[in-house]
C-alpha cells in the first residue's frame, strides 16, 4: 500500500462584519502534498468510453484517432490498475473485455485491448446515458478505490430524453469521476458540461481529432496520480446559520451547493472527488444571525473527511475555522479580502462568457456585446491571459479596462466552443495576498 498525501486546510477571509452584517465569505484552500505519484494499483479502476456512433466515420480519421488515443490510454495505465473499454452508440457495448468486468492492466490484457480496439466499427446514434450506465455497472465491484472514466463523443445526445440522461447522472453521481471530451464541433457544450459537472470531472473540446492522443494520455496520467478517493468537505454551522453556497473556484469554477449530503447534526458534506498531490480553492458563504458589536463566533467549522475502509470509521484529514466578528469600525468591516474578491470575479467571468455566447446564439447582439465586454474586463483585471486570448477570437477589444468590445462577424465554431468549454478555468492567487 502506498503512502497517502498529507492534507492541509487554509482559510482566507475578512472576519469583520458591520453591526447588522450577516454574510460571511471565505476562501478555503485545500492542499495535498507529499504523496507518491500513484495509488495502490488494486485500488484504481479506469473505464474508457468511446463514441462509436455513425458520425465518428465522418471523416474516417476521427474514429481512427479515437482508437489510437484509447490505445495510448491503455499503455499509460499503471500495472495492475483495473480497466475496461466501452463503445457507445444507441446502446453501450463492451469492446474489451467481452464480458462485463474490469481486468488488470498487464502485458497480456493491454495487447488484447489494443487489438480489440482495432475492430471497433461505428454505426447508430448517441445515447450517452446508456454509456454511463454500463460504466457504472463496471465500477460496481470497485467502489473502495479510485474510479475514473474518460468519455468521448462527437455528437449531441439525440437518442434518449433529457430525463433519461438526468436519471443516469443522478444514479452515477458520487460513484465515479468522469472527464468528458467533445471531438470536432457537432456536439453540445452545455450538455457535456452537465455530464462532467454531475460526475465531478472536466469538459473540453478537441477540435482536431489528431490531438486526441495527447489529450487522452494527459487525462490518464492525471487519473493515475490520484491517491485518495471520495474526499468530502464537511461544513458545520451553528444553530440558525445557513450555508448559502459552496463553490470550487480553482482550478475551475464548479458549484457544489446542490450536492450537499447530511454530514451529522448541523453539518453537510460536499463531494470533492479523488485527490493526488494538488491544491484546490473553494468559496464558502455562510449566513449567520448578527451577534452584536464586540461579539465573535465560529461561523463554520470545515473538515476534510474520507470514508473508512470496510468496517472502519471515516477519517478526518484536516480541519479549519471560519470566523465572524462584529465591529463598528467601518474600515475593518468594509475591507474585502483580496482572494475572495478575485474568485468572486472569476465566477462572474464564467457566467458572463456563457451568457454572452448564448445571447449571441439567440441573436441578441446588444446583450452579447455587453456580457462579453464584461468578460473581457474581468479577465483583464484577473490577469487571466488564456481566457483573454480566447475572447479575442470572438470579439474585437477596443478597451479591455472598460470592457469596450465589438462582436466579430465571422467566428470559427471551434473558437466559440473552446471559449465556452474553458470559461470555467480560473487563474489562482497566492495565499495571504493583499
C-alpha positions in Angstrom: 0.0 0.0 0.0 1.4 3.4 -0.9 1.5 6.4 1.3 -1.3 8.9 1.0 -0.8 12.7 0.5 -0.8 15.0 3.5 -3.8 17.4 3.5 -3.9 20.9 4.9 -6.7 23.4 5.1 -6.3 27.2 5.0 -8.8 29.9 5.3 -8.6 33.5 3.8 -11.3 35.9 4.9 -12.1 39.2 6.5 -13.9 38.1 9.6 -15.2 41.6 10.5 -18.8 42.4 9.8 -20.8 45.6 10.4 -23.3 45.6 13.2 -26.1 44.3 11.0 -23.9 42.1 8.8 -24.9 38.5 8.3 -23.0 37.1 5.3 -19.5 35.6 6.0 -17.3 34.9 2.9 -14.2 32.8 3.0 -11.8 31.1 0.6 -11.0 27.6 1.9 -7.8 26.3 0.3 -7.2 22.6 0.3 -3.7 21.3 -0.4 -2.4 17.7 -0.7 1.3 17.2 -0.7 4.0 14.6 -0.4 2.2 11.7 -2.0 3.9 9.3 -4.4 2.6 9.7 -7.9 0.4 6.7 -7.7 -2.1 5.0 -5.5 -2.0 1.2 -4.9 -2.8 -0.4 -8.3 -5.6 -2.6 -6.9 -7.3 0.5 -5.6 -7.7 2.1 -9.0 -10.1 1.5 -11.8 -10.5 3.1 -15.3 -13.2 2.8 -17.9 -12.6 4.3 -21.4 -15.8 5.2 -23.2 -15.6 5.9 -27.0 -18.3 7.2 -29.1 -18.9 4.6 -31.9 -21.9 6.3 -33.5 -22.1 6.6 -37.3 -20.9 10.2 -37.3 -17.5 9.1 -36.0 -16.8 8.0 -39.6 -17.2 11.5 -41.0 -14.3 11.8 -41.6 -12.9 8.3 -41.1 -9.8 9.7 -39.5 -12.0 10.7 -36.4 -12.6 7.1 -35.4 -9.0 6.1 -36.2 -7.7 8.9 -34.0 -10.1 7.9 -31.2 -8.9 4.3 -31.4 -5.2 5.4 -31.3 -6.0 7.7 -28.3 -7.7 4.8 -26.4 -4.7 2.6 -27.1 -2.4 5.3 -25.8 -4.5 5.5 -22.6 -4.3 1.7 -22.1 -0.5 2.0 -22.4 -0.5 4.8 -19.8 -2.3 2.8 -17.2 -0.1 1.6 -14.3 0.4 -2.1 -14.0 -2.4 -3.7 -12.0 -5.0 -0.9 -12.5 -8.3 -2.5 -13.4 -9.8 -1.3 -16.7 -12.3 -1.8 -19.5 -13.2 -0.2 -22.8 -16.7 0.6 -23.8 -18.1 1.6 -27.2 -21.2 3.8 -27.2 -24.0 4.4 -29.8 -27.7 3.9 -29.3 -26.7 1.5 -26.6 -23.3 0.7 -25.0 -21.3 -2.4 -25.7 -18.1 -3.9 -24.3 -15.0 -3.6 -26.5 -12.6 -5.2 -24.0 -13.0 -7.5 -22.2 -16.0 -9.0 -23.9 -17.9 -9.7 -20.7 -18.9 -7.0 -18.2 -15.9 -6.8 -15.8 -12.7 -4.9 -15.4 -9.3 -6.6 -15.9 -5.9 -5.8 -14.5 -3.5 -3.9 -16.8 -0.7 -6.2 -17.7 1.1 -7.1 -20.9 -1.5 -9.7 -22.0 -4.6 -7.6 -21.3 -3.0 -4.4 -22.8 -2.2 -6.2 -26.0 -5.6 -7.8 -26.2 -7.4 -4.5 -25.5 -5.4 -2.7 -28.2 -6.2 -5.4 -30.7 -9.9 -5.3 -29.8 -9.9 -1.5 -30.4 -8.8 -2.0 -34.0 -12.1 -3.9 -34.6 -14.4 -1.1 -33.4 -16.9 -0.1 -36.1 -19.1 3.0 -35.9 -22.8 2.9 -36.6 -26.0 4.2 -35.0 -26.8 7.2 -32.8 -25.9 8.7 -29.5 -27.3 7.8 -26.1 -24.7 8.9 -23.5 -26.8 7.8 -20.5 -26.6 4.2 -21.6 -22.8 4.5 -21.9 -22.6 5.9 -18.4 -24.9 3.2 -17.1 -22.6 0.5 -18.4 -19.6 2.2 -16.9 -21.4 2.4 -13.6 -22.0 -1.4 -13.7 -18.3 -2.0 -14.4 -17.3 0.2 -11.4 -19.7 -1.5 -9.1 -17.2 -4.1 -7.7 -14.5 -1.4 -7.3 -16.2 1.2 -5.0 -13.4 1.2 -2.4 -10.8 2.8 -4.7 -10.2 5.5 -7.3 -12.8 5.3 -10.1 -12.3 7.3 -13.2 -13.8 7.3 -16.7 -12.9 9.0 -19.9 -16.0 9.8 -22.0 -15.5 10.9 -25.7 -18.3 11.9 -28.0 -18.6 13.8 -31.3 -22.4 14.5 -31.3 -25.4 15.5 -29.4 -27.4 13.1 -27.1 -30.2 12.7 -29.6 -31.3 9.1 -28.9 -32.5 9.4 -25.3 -34.5 12.0 -23.5 -33.1 14.6 -21.1 -35.0 12.9 -18.3 -33.3 9.6 -19.1 -29.9 11.2 -19.0 -30.7 13.0 -15.8 -31.8 9.8 -14.1 -28.5 8.1 -15.0 -26.5 11.1 -13.8 -28.4 11.1 -10.5 -27.5 7.4 -10.1 -23.8 7.8 -11.1 -23.1 10.9 -9.0 -20.6 10.0 -6.4 -19.9 6.6 -7.8 -17.1 7.6 -10.2 -15.5 10.7 -11.7 -15.7 11.3 -15.4 -13.7 13.6 -17.7 -15.6 14.4 -20.9 -14.2 15.4 -24.3 -16.0 16.5 -27.4 -14.2 15.9 -30.6 -15.0 18.2 -33.6 -17.7 20.8 -33.4 -21.0 19.0 -33.7 -21.6 18.3 -30.0 -23.3 20.4 -27.4 -21.1 22.1 -24.8 -23.9 22.6 -22.2 -24.9 19.0 -22.5 -21.4 17.6 -22.0 -20.8 20.1 -19.2 -23.9 18.8 -17.4 -22.4 15.3 -17.5 -18.9 16.3 -16.3 -20.3 18.5 -13.6 -22.5 15.8 -12.2 -19.6 13.4 -12.2 -17.1 15.9 -10.7 -14.9 15.9 -13.8 -13.8 18.3 -16.5 -15.0 19.0 -20.0 -13.0 20.3 -23.0 -13.0 20.4 -26.8 -10.6 18.5 -29.0 -11.3 20.3 -32.3 -8.7 18.4 -34.3 -9.0 14.6 -33.9 -5.2 14.3 -34.2 -4.9 15.9 -30.8 -6.8 13.2 -29.1 -3.7 11.1 -28.4 -2.0 13.8 -26.4 -5.3 14.6 -24.6 -6.1 11.0 -23.6 -2.5 10.5 -22.4 -2.8 13.6 -20.1 -6.2 12.6 -18.7 -4.9 9.1 -17.9 -1.7 10.3 -16.3 -3.8 12.7 -14.2 -6.1 9.8 -13.1 -3.1 7.6 -12.3 -1.8 10.4 -10.0 -4.9 10.2 -7.7 -4.3 8.5 -4.3 -7.4 9.2 -2.2 -11.0 8.6 -3.3 -14.2 10.2 -2.2 -12.9 13.2 -0.3 -15.7 15.5 1.1 -15.7 18.9 2.6 -17.8 18.8 5.7 -19.2 22.2 6.8 -20.7 22.6 10.3 -22.6 25.7 11.1 -24.1 27.0 14.4 -27.8 27.0 15.0 -29.8 29.5 13.0 -26.9 29.7 10.4 -27.3 28.7 6.8 -24.7 27.7 4.1 -25.6 30.0 1.2 -23.2 28.3 -1.2 -20.0 26.2 -1.6 -18.2 26.6 -5.0 -14.9 25.3 -6.2 -13.2 28.3 -7.6 -9.8 27.0 -8.6 -8.5 25.4 -10.8 -12.0 25.7 -12.2 -15.4 27.1 -11.2 -17.9 24.4 -10.1 -20.9 24.9 -7.9 -21.2 22.2 -5.3 -24.1 23.8 -3.3 -26.7 21.4 -4.6 -24.6 18.4 -3.9 -24.8 18.7 -0.1 -25.4 15.4 1.8 -26.1 15.2 5.5 -22.9 15.0 7.5 -24.2 14.9 11.0 -26.0 17.5 13.2 -25.9 20.9 11.7 -23.3 19.7 9.1 -23.3 19.0 5.4 -20.9 17.1 3.2 -19.9 18.5 -0.2 -18.1 16.0 -2.6 -14.6 16.9 -3.8 -13.8 13.7 -5.7 -10.4 12.0 -5.9 -7.1 13.6 -4.9 -3.5 13.3 -5.7 -0.7 15.8 -5.0 -2.6 19.0 -5.9 -4.4 22.1 -4.5 -7.9 23.5 -5.0 -9.7 26.5 -3.6 -13.4 26.8 -2.5 -15.6 29.8 -1.9 -17.8 29.3 1.2 -20.6 31.7 2.1 -22.5 31.3 5.4 -25.4 33.4 6.6 -25.3 33.9 10.4 -27.6 36.0 12.7 -25.9 39.2 13.9 -24.5 38.7 17.4 -23.8 42.4 18.1 -20.7 44.7 18.2 -17.8 43.1 20.1 -19.0 39.5 19.7 -17.1 36.8 17.8 -18.2 33.3 16.9 -17.3 30.4 14.7 -19.4 30.8 11.6 -18.3 27.4 10.2 -16.1 24.5 11.1 -14.8 22.9 8.0 -13.3 19.4 7.8 -11.9 17.2 5.1 -13.3 13.7 5.5 -12.9 10.4 3.7 -14.8 7.1 4.2 -13.0 4.5 6.2 -12.1 1.1 4.7 -14.6 -1.7 5.1 -15.8 -1.8 8.7 -13.7 1.2 9.7 -14.9 4.7 10.7 -14.4 7.7 8.4 -11.2 9.7 8.7 -10.7 13.4 9.3 -7.8 14.6 7.2 -7.7 18.3 8.2 -9.9 21.0 9.9 -10.1 24.8 9.9 -12.4 27.5 11.3 -14.3 30.3 9.5 -14.9 33.2 11.9 -17.3 36.1 12.3 -16.8 39.2 14.4 -19.0 42.3 14.6 -17.4 45.8 14.7 -18.4 49.4 14.4 -15.1 50.2 12.8 -16.1 50.9 9.2 -12.6 50.5 7.8 -12.4 47.0 9.2 -15.9 45.8 8.2 -15.8 47.2 4.6 -12.4 45.7 3.6 -12.9 42.9 1.1 -10.4 40.1 1.3 -8.3 40.1 -1.9 -8.7 36.4 -2.6 -12.5 36.5 -2.0 -12.7 39.4 -4.4 -10.5 37.7 -7.0 -12.5 34.5 -7.1 -15.9 36.3 -7.0 -14.7 37.9 -10.2 -13.6 34.6 -11.7 -17.0 33.1 -11.1 -18.7 36.2 -12.6 -16.3 35.8 -15.6 -17.5 32.3 -16.3 -21.2 33.4 -16.1 -20.5 36.4 -18.4 -18.9 34.3 -21.1 -21.6 31.7 -21.1 -24.4 34.3 -21.0 -22.7 36.3 -23.8 -22.3 33.3 -26.1 -25.9 32.2 -25.5 -27.1 35.8 -26.3 -25.0 35.7 -29.5 -26.5 32.4 -30.5 -30.0 33.8 -29.8 -29.4 36.8 -32.0 -29.4 39.3 -29.1 -26.3 41.2 -30.2 -26.6 44.0 -27.6 -26.7 41.6 -24.7 -23.9 39.5 -26.2 -21.7 42.6 -26.6 -22.4 43.7 -23.0 -21.8 40.3 -21.4 -18.7 39.5 -23.5 -17.4 43.0 -22.8 -17.8 42.5 -19.1 -16.0 39.2 -19.5 -13.0 40.9 -21.2 -12.9 43.4 -18.4 -12.9 40.7 -15.7 -10.3 38.6 -17.5 -8.1 41.6 -17.8 -8.5 42.5 -14.1 -7.7 39.0 -13.0 -4.7 38.5 -15.4 -6.5 35.5 -16.9 -4.4 35.5 -20.1 -5.7 32.2 -21.6 -9.3 33.4 -21.4 -8.4 36.8 -22.8 -6.8 35.1 -25.8 -9.9 33.0 -26.4 -12.2 36.1 -26.0 -10.2 38.0 -28.6 -11.2 35.3 -31.2 -14.8 36.2 -30.6 -14.7 39.9 -30.0 -12.5 42.8 -31.1 -11.3 44.5 -28.0 -11.2 48.3 -28.1 -10.5 48.9 -24.4 -10.0 45.9 -22.1 -10.1 48.0 -18.9 -13.6 49.3 -19.6 -14.8 46.2 -21.4 -15.5 48.0 -24.7 -15.7 45.4 -27.4 -17.3 44.8 -30.8 -18.6 41.3 -31.8 -16.6 39.7 -34.6 -18.7 38.9 -37.6 -17.0 35.7 -38.6 -16.1 33.4 -35.7 -14.9 29.8 -36.1 -17.2 27.4 -34.3 -14.2 25.7 -32.7 -13.1 29.1 -31.3 -16.6 29.8 -29.9 -16.8 26.3 -28.3 -13.3 26.5 -26.9 -14.2 29.7 -25.1 -17.4 28.1 -23.8 -15.7 24.9 -22.5 -12.8 26.8 -20.9 -14.9 29.6 -19.5 -14.8 28.0 -16.0 -11.0 27.6 -15.9 -9.5 30.1 -13.4 -6.2 31.7 -12.5 -5.0 31.4 -9.0 -4.0 33.9 -6.4 -1.3 33.3 -3.8 -2.4 32.6 -0.2 -2.5 35.7 2.0 -2.2 38.0 -1.0 -3.5 41.5 -0.3 
